[in-house]
Amino acid sequence: MSDENNLKNIAELTAGDDSAVPAWLIPDKLYDVLKWLAALVFPALALFVGTVGPAWGLPYVDAIVTTLNALGVLAGAVIGVSALKAKFTLAA
C-alpha cells in the first residue's frame, strides 16, 4: 500500500469517529522493515552466527542462534496478525 492509500483506508475506518488510528495498524514502512527482518535478516544472521561462531570461539552460540530465530518468528507473527486484522476489517 502506498501512504496515500493507507491514509484513505484510515479515513474510511475512522469516518465520523474522533478516535485514534486502529490499534492493529502497522505503518507501511514498519511493515516493510519487519517483513525484511523476518524473512531475510534474522534467518541469515542466525545461520552466519551458527556457522562462524564456533570457529571464532564465541560463547553461547546456540543461545544466540535460538534468539535470532525467535526474533524472526516474532517479527513474522506481528506482521501476520496485522495483515490478517487489516484484511478482515477492511473486507467487512
C-alpha positions as CSV (number, residue, x, y, z in Angstrom):
1,M,0.0,0.0,0.0
2,S,1.2,3.5,-0.6
3,D,1.0,6.2,2.0
4,E,-1.9,7.8,0.2
5,N,-4.0,4.6,0.0
6,N,-3.1,3.9,3.7
7,L,-4.4,7.4,4.6
8,K,-7.6,6.8,2.6
9,N,-8.2,3.5,4.4
10,I,-7.6,5.1,7.8
11,A,-10.0,7.9,6.9
12,E,-12.7,5.3,5.9
13,L,-12.2,3.3,9.1
14,T,-12.4,6.3,11.4
15,A,-15.0,8.3,9.4
16,G,-17.4,10.0,11.8
17,D,-15.3,8.9,14.7
18,D,-12.9,11.0,16.6
19,S,-10.9,8.0,17.9
20,A,-7.3,7.3,17.1
21,V,-6.0,5.1,14.3
22,P,-6.9,1.5,14.9
23,A,-4.6,-0.3,17.3
24,W,-3.8,-3.1,14.9
25,L,-2.5,-0.9,12.1
26,I,1.2,-1.0,11.4
27,P,2.5,1.8,9.2
28,D,3.7,0.6,5.7
29,K,7.4,1.4,6.4
30,L,7.4,-0.5,9.7
31,Y,5.6,-3.4,8.0
32,D,8.3,-3.5,5.2
33,V,11.1,-3.4,7.8
34,L,9.6,-6.1,9.9
35,K,8.9,-8.2,6.8
36,W,12.5,-7.8,5.6
37,L,13.9,-8.7,9.1
38,A,11.6,-11.7,9.5
39,A,12.2,-13.1,6.0
40,L,15.8,-12.4,5.4
41,V,17.9,-10.7,8.1
42,F,17.2,-12.8,11.2
43,P,17.5,-16.2,9.4
44,A,20.6,-15.2,7.6
45,L,22.2,-13.8,10.7
46,A,21.3,-16.9,12.7
47,L,22.9,-19.1,10.0
48,F,26.0,-16.9,9.9
49,V,26.5,-17.0,13.7
50,G,25.8,-20.7,13.9
51,T,28.5,-21.3,11.2
52,V,31.1,-18.8,12.1
53,G,30.6,-18.6,15.9
54,P,32.2,-21.9,16.8
55,A,35.2,-21.2,14.6
56,W,35.8,-17.9,16.4
57,G,35.1,-19.4,19.8
58,L,32.1,-17.3,20.5
59,P,30.4,-18.3,23.8
60,Y,26.6,-19.2,23.8
61,V,26.4,-19.7,20.1
62,D,23.3,-22.0,20.4
63,A,21.5,-19.4,22.6
64,I,22.3,-16.6,20.2
65,V,21.1,-18.6,17.2
66,T,17.9,-19.6,19.1
67,T,17.3,-15.9,20.0
68,L,17.8,-14.7,16.4
69,N,15.4,-17.4,15.1
70,A,12.8,-16.5,17.8
71,L,13.1,-12.8,16.8
72,G,12.4,-13.8,13.2
73,V,9.3,-15.7,14.2
74,L,8.1,-12.8,16.4
75,A,8.5,-10.3,13.6
76,G,6.7,-12.6,11.3
77,A,3.8,-13.1,13.8
78,V,3.5,-9.3,14.3
79,I,3.2,-8.6,10.6
80,G,0.9,-11.6,10.0
81,V,-1.5,-10.6,12.7
82,S,-1.6,-7.1,11.5
83,A,-2.2,-8.2,7.9
84,L,-5.0,-10.6,8.9
85,K,-6.8,-8.0,11.0
86,A,-6.4,-5.4,8.3
87,K,-7.8,-7.8,5.7
88,F,-10.8,-8.8,7.7
89,T,-11.6,-5.3,9.0
90,L,-11.4,-3.7,5.5
91,A,-13.4,-6.5,4.0
92,A,-16.3,-6.0,6.4
